[in-house]
Amino acid sequence: MSRTGHRGYRRNRQRIRDQDVCHICGQWIDIELGPRDPMAWEADHIVPIHLGGSNLGELAPSHRSCNQGRNRRVVQPPVPHARKW
């Protein structure tokens, strides 16, 4: 079975499905976009699998491009800005 086919992973993913802010860049995620769109919603492992994270570990929402762009690095959460852009 694939990592994403595990029941526990799917359950964790469903729990964060209603969150629409990318934990990497802090920008809004359009959940209506198709799965191949670079700005689409994607579940990201907080601690990457290769660094000892579990497939059943904590997940956070991210843009597809942000998740793939961070590659194998652990990302610090974005600092909220006081200024409204």
C-alpha positions as CSV (number, residue, x, y, z in Angstrom):
1,M,0.0,0.0,0.0
2,S,1.2,3.5,-0.8
3,R,1.9,6.0,2.0
4,T,-1.1,8.1,1.0
5,G,-3.4,5.1,0.9
6,H,-3.1,4.4,4.7
7,R,-6.4,5.0,6.6
8,G,-4.7,7.0,9.3
9,Y,-3.0,9.3,6.8
10,R,-6.3,9.9,5.0
11,R,-8.0,10.7,8.4
12,N,-5.2,13.2,9.3
13,R,-5.5,14.8,5.9
14,Q,-9.2,15.2,6.2
15,R,-8.8,16.9,9.6
16,I,-6.8,19.7,8.0
17,R,-8.7,19.9,4.7
18,D,-10.7,23.0,5.8
19,Q,-7.6,25.0,6.6
20,D,-6.8,27.3,3.7
21,V,-3.5,29.1,4.6
22,C,-0.2,27.6,3.5
23,H,2.1,26.9,6.5
24,I,5.2,27.5,4.4
25,C,4.5,30.9,2.8
26,G,1.5,32.1,4.8
27,Q,-0.7,32.8,1.8
28,W,-4.2,31.8,1.1
29,I,-4.8,28.5,-0.7
30,D,-7.7,28.1,-3.2
31,I,-9.1,24.7,-2.5
32,E,-11.1,24.7,-5.7
33,L,-8.0,24.3,-7.9
34,G,-7.2,20.9,-9.5
35,P,-4.6,18.7,-7.9
36,R,-2.0,19.4,-10.7
37,D,-2.1,23.2,-10.3
38,P,1.0,24.5,-8.6
39,M,-1.1,26.6,-6.2
40,A,-3.4,23.8,-5.3
41,W,-4.0,22.5,-1.7
42,E,-1.7,19.8,-0.5
43,A,-1.0,18.1,2.8
44,D,2.6,18.4,4.0
45,H,4.4,16.4,6.7
46,I,5.7,18.8,9.4
47,V,8.6,16.5,10.0
48,P,9.7,15.0,6.7
49,I,9.5,11.2,6.4
50,H,13.3,10.9,5.6
51,L,14.1,12.8,8.8
52,G,12.3,10.3,11.0
53,G,8.8,11.7,10.7
54,S,5.9,9.3,10.6
55,N,3.3,9.0,7.8
56,L,0.8,9.2,10.6
57,G,2.5,12.3,12.1
58,E,1.4,15.9,12.0
59,L,0.3,17.3,8.7
60,A,-0.2,21.0,7.7
61,P,-1.8,22.6,4.6
62,S,0.5,23.9,1.9
63,H,0.5,25.0,-1.8
64,R,1.7,22.2,-4.0
65,S,4.6,24.4,-5.3
66,C,5.6,25.4,-1.8
67,N,5.6,21.8,-0.6
68,Q,7.7,20.6,-3.6
69,G,10.0,23.6,-3.5
70,R,11.0,23.1,0.1
71,N,12.3,19.7,-0.9
72,R,13.8,17.9,2.1
73,R,14.2,20.9,4.4
74,V,12.3,21.6,7.6
75,V,10.6,24.9,7.3
76,Q,10.1,27.5,10.0
77,P,6.6,29.0,10.2
78,P,6.2,32.3,8.5
79,V,6.4,35.4,10.6
80,P,3.1,37.3,10.6
81,H,3.5,40.9,9.3
82,A,2.0,43.8,11.2
83,R,1.6,45.7,7.9
84,K,-1.3,44.9,5.6
85,W,0.1,44.5,2.0
